[in-house]
Amino acid sequence: MTTERRRPSETVDRAMFRETCRRFAEREIAPIWQEADRESQFPRAFFTAAAKAGLIGIAAPTEVGGADLGVHEEAICIEECARVNPGLPNALIIQGVAGGILHDFGTPEQQDLARASINGEKILAIAVTEPDAGNDVQNVKSTARRDGDDWVLDGIKSFITLAGEADVLVLLAQTDRERGREGMSFFAVDRNSPGVEVSRIPTYANRPAPTYRVHLNGVRVPEARRVPAGFRQIMAGFNRERILVSARWLGHMQHAQDWALDYAKTRHQFGRPIGANQSIAFMLAQNQTDIEAARLLAYEAADRWDSGCPIADLIQQVSCAKLFVTQAVVRVTQSALHIGGGWGLTEELPVMRMALDALVAPVTVGSFEIQLRAIAKQLGLPCD
């Protein structure tokens, strides 16, 4: 069982890897994302294809079938996939975070579940958020009480992406409330276990990766499925997830910029392209500045993670990246929607969907305010 964060041991030609990921996205995401969005259904075929292409477990150790590359390479993959659609690559982020809990801290049996995810055999979901414990993870109220060789789980999880499609829920619960955050453990719960009830939460955005509530009613889980990891491990994992989320929205804003730039060059008014107007040209120039700054922040955070430096030494960089990128993607997509004009509000152009999907960015893996608080604390400012 690993107790410290690993550093990547393998290397890859990043330019070639980026091109491989781009071709995968064009081949496997472009033809299916619109139907997946319209039907609010996650296509299992995408998951299978990603596993076959080696794009699940990029940063996982080779012992469980991973490529043992870095978070930098994970970010490249997520960015390129999100340039086609930001919803589907979210499934890859979830496999990395949930799988990381299992393969970095789990028993050999639990590591087999991570291996099954990397191989495309099992979909994992990470179940931490609750109605009264979103950013406030230490107040998770779901409980696990020991009963013989089993644990009995009760509680409610909310906003759990892919819970309805998952084979295994990697779920955080209180095992000893008197110990507070130290009395928490993860459990690898089969989604079809008796007492697990999953219901869809309809959303306007991120529809190819649906969101659910999970009700736990006396769910029995064997001791062998209790993962020796809890609050501290998921908080560290959130920092990695914020890097990948930054890459996701970086790819999405690049897609919006590419679309808006092409539209500004081809849409004519008053006898010339609308991009010839200074107001539109400056808007696109500002977008490009946001994208360039976002890319530098996101990949610098990834490189700091891969360097193996202590989590405490990268919190500021990660929070700055997540804050800036998720603010910028809203600006860039709203700008693209404005450039689309009246046609942008129709289903004949894709830009309204881009703007709607971007609204997810500010509220995932820590809101704007949570990132600002983390940055302020790193600056030595009391923020309680």
Secondary structure as UniProt FT lines:
FT   HELIX           14..24
FT   HELIX           25..29
FT   TURN            30..32
FT   HELIX           33..39
FT   HELIX           44..52
FT   TURN            53..54
FT   TURN            58..59
FT   HELIX           62..64
FT   HELIX           71..82
FT   TURN            83..84
FT   HELIX           89..105
FT   HELIX           108..118
FT   TURN            119..120
FT   STRAND          124..127
FT   TURN            131..132
FT   HELIX           137..139
FT   STRAND          143..147
FT   TURN            148..149
FT   STRAND          150..161
FT   TURN            162..165
FT   STRAND          168..174
FT   HELIX           177..183
FT   STRAND          184..190
FT   TURN            191..192
FT   TURN            194..195
FT   STRAND          196..201
FT   TURN            207..208
FT   STRAND          211..222
FT   HELIX           223..225
FT   STRAND          226..227
FT   HELIX           231..266
FT   STRAND          268..269
FT   TURN            270..271
FT   STRAND          272..273
FT   HELIX           274..276
FT   HELIX           278..306
FT   TURN            307..308
FT   HELIX           311..313
FT   HELIX           315..340
FT   HELIX           341..345
FT   TURN            347..348
FT   HELIX           351..358
FT   TURN            359..360
FT   HELIX           361..363
FT   HELIX           368..378
FT   TURN            379..380
//
